[in-house]
Amino acid sequence: MTTKSEIISKLNTAFEPSALEVIDESELHRGHAGWREGGGTHFRIRIAADKLGGLSRVAQHRAIMDSLSDEFAAGLHALAIEVK
């Protein structure tokens, strides 16, 4: 399973979003820290989920990052997170 599909699966399970977009932006970071050939290192997440409602922005981001801890351990380097 690709990093992108793992992210989608885990976010769907954890937050049951009404909208979810996961974009691999790794190529935009070619040559920067954490980049590796083949992508899967830098992603943008756009998510709308009731389970994130009522949380501060920091708490929303922390919850998303915590749900993806295995991916970070496997080489995911950066997320840009947009909670709708």
Secondary structure as the mmCIF struct_conf table of DSSP 4:
data_model
#
loop_
_struct_conf.conf_type_id
_struct_conf.id
_struct_conf.beg_label_comp_id
_struct_conf.beg_label_asym_id
_struct_conf.beg_label_seq_id
_struct_conf.end_label_comp_id
_struct_conf.end_label_asym_id
_struct_conf.end_label_seq_id
HELX_RH_AL_P HELX_RH_AL_P1 THR A 3 PHE A 15
BEND BEND1 SER A 18 SER A 18
STRN STRN1 ALA A 19 ASP A 24
HELX_RH_3T_P HELX_RH_3T_P1 SER A 26 HIS A 29
TURN_TY1_P TURN_TY1_P1 ARG A 30 GLY A 31
BEND BEND2 HIS A 32 HIS A 32
TURN_TY1_P TURN_TY1_P2 ALA A 33 GLY A 34
TURN_TY1_P TURN_TY1_P3 GLU A 37 GLY A 38
BEND BEND3 THR A 41 THR A 41
STRN STRN2 HIS A 42 ALA A 48
HELX_RH_3T_P HELX_RH_3T_P2 ASP A 50 LEU A 52
TURN_TY1_P TURN_TY1_P4 GLY A 53 GLY A 54
BEND BEND4 LEU A 55 LEU A 55
HELX_RH_AL_P HELX_RH_AL_P2 ARG A 57 SER A 67
TURN_TY1_P TURN_TY1_P5 LEU A 68 LEU A 68
HELX_RH_AL_P HELX_RH_AL_P3 SER A 69 ALA A 73
TURN_TY1_P TURN_TY1_P6 ALA A 74 GLY A 75
STRN STRN3 ALA A 78 VAL A 83
#
